[in-house]
Amino acid sequence: MNKSEEFLKRYAFYIFLFITFIIMLFRTPFWDETHAFEIASLKLNEIFYLTRIEGHPILWYLILKPFTNIRFYPYSMFLINWVFTCSAVYLLFKKSHFSYTIKTLIAFSTPFLIYFAPVARCYGVGLFLIFLICTLHTKRFKKPYLYAILIVLASQTSLTAMIGVFSLGLIFLFELITRVKKKILPKKAVFIVFFIFLLTSLFTISEFIGVEKLWNVNFDESFTTMYRYALSPAASNIFSYLLRLSFHIAFFGFPYFMYKYSKKSLVFITLTYSIMAIMFLFAYPGVFWNHFWFFVWFIVCMWLYGKKILKIKFVRYVFLSILAFMLIPYAVMDGNSWQMLYSSQSKKIANYISSKPEYKKAKLYTLDWWSDISPAASVYLKQRGIKLYNMENIERGTFEDKVNISRYFHGVKSSDFDEFISKTPEDFYILTNGYLTFEHSKNCDVHVEDNYDMYFTTKQNKYFLKAIEYKPDNLHLIIYKVIKL
């Protein structure tokens, strides 16, 4: 081991801990993080019901549930995710067969350093369980039930994790059947593992049965999204484009070596990538963190099946170049991605509202579910004793049910607005991050002034929505006072 490898062995993991901890401390949660926190604070039956709407299995919500006291928000969920992700990276450093150079490049890649560790999502716990599976892989026939249970748990963290462990589970079942036929293992091993997987499949179906898409996904839109994350330059320069192009030319050369040295690796990566591609093309276009899982499953494949392949110089050097490519954030994330994760104004919005006496005494409503206002700012407001209500679901505050989500994704219905006004006290304000969007309908007419004041006519009434505050302190916030004409 040379001096650089010795240095990385001693210090790389601790440097990773320090950097990710500092990033985590100075972040403000964005919408998806807070939304999961809000869901975890609900009753178990409500959490289970919402899995068919949210698109995520139940495990992350159950882990968060004991830590949903708002006094410790957001650091309770930040620390939980950070511990899981850092534990996964620890397993990578201690248990994988990679050199310390490769381990360090993986740990300090954009997905692990910038996203998985500091952003409190369901993916950190998934990484930990998957890396545990990789650690136990060589002992999977000695501990088949534990291996199967880890696969089951990992499948309940996210859909992107579920796809990869589904492939691992199929390969594992095939291996067990082969060994039973050779009388190396007893038949009950196959039956018990199959029964575990069957129960998990039935439970997963029950989680997602009746799921409804909240938007129409067409092939052109999905293909464009896939292309943007897979090949097109994130930053508009030739350097980024060449990096991505060389990355994919190198990557698609790997099947030859996988076929020659480990057919299981080819089966695993082909099955996993095919299912992910089908999902992203025909069900959900995904965003950059979903597409990070192509990278994660590639690492897992090389960990499980690539020990022989990495002895070939060409493969080793190309693998190093792929990992080096992933170190460059702007090669794999665009400007909008950075804005989404690191520019949430939720805390600033909550601070601004809580500093105004007139808003402390009035009722605050939001119709704008997909912004930093709701639910992202709502927990901070709760910490200050201010409740943010929603137009439809007054008792539950900022939390939306299935009907509300599907409604407000396409715009507020005029009939809903009329009903809302009839039930709402006089002293109230509506908070939004832009002028309100109403569904196109024959029964309503909307006129927006340059100063964001709005004249809104429904079948029953006429309203004047006065923008009493328009982007105060450069916040993405408009506060409306509704006047019935």
Number of C-alpha atoms within 10 A of each C-alpha: 9 6 8 10 15 13 13 18 19 11 11 20 20 14 13 19 19 11 15 23 18 11 16 22 13 10 17 22 29 24 22 17 20 25 20 22 28 22 23 22 19 16 11 15 8 13 22 19 18 21 20 22 20 17 16 21 24 24 18 23 25 16 16 21 21 11 19 20 15 17 14 11 17 23 19 18 24 22 18 18 26 24 19 21 28 27 20 24 25 20 16 24 22 15 15 19 16 17 13 22 16 18 23 22 20 25 23 24 20 22 23 26 22 19 20 24 31 27 29 29 25 25 26 27 29 26 24 23 24 24 24 20 24 21 19 18 17 11 13 17 18 12 13 19 16 16 22 23 16 17 26 21 17 28 26 21 24 21 18 24 24 21 21 27 24 20 18 22 19 14 16 20 19 13 13 24 19 14 16 16 11 10 10 12 16 14 14 10 18 22 14 14 20 17 12 16 20 12 12 18 15 10 13 17 13 14 21 19 13 10 15 13 13 13 11 9 15 13 14 12 15 21 15 14 20 20 12 17 22 19 19 20 23 21 16 12 10 10 12 19 17 15 21 23 16 15 21 14 11 17 15 9 12 15 17 12 18 21 13 10 16 18 14 16 23 20 17 23 21 14 17 23 19 13 15 22 19 13 17 21 21 16 17 21 23 16 15 18 17 17 21 21 19 18 16 18 21 16 16 21 21 20 21 18 19 21 16 12 18 19 10 11 10 12 18 15 13 19 20 16 16 21 23 17 20 24 20 15 17 17 24 27 21 17 10 10 16 14 11 14 18 15 15 22 21 27 20 17 23 22 15 14 18 17 12 10 9 11 16 16 11 15 18 21 24 22 23 25 21 16 19 27 26 28 29 29 26 26 27 23 21 14 15 15 11 20 19 24 22 25 23 21 13 15 9 13 19 28 22 22 15 15 9 17 16 16 14 18 15 14 16 19 18 23 13 13 15 17 12 15 15 10 9 13 10 13 13 16 20 22 25 24 21 15 20 21 16 17 18 14 10 9 13 18 16 15 11 13 10 6 11 19 18 20 18 19 18 18 12 10 12 16 17 17 22 19 21 14 14 21 13 12 10 8 14 19 21 20 24 24 18 20 13 11 10
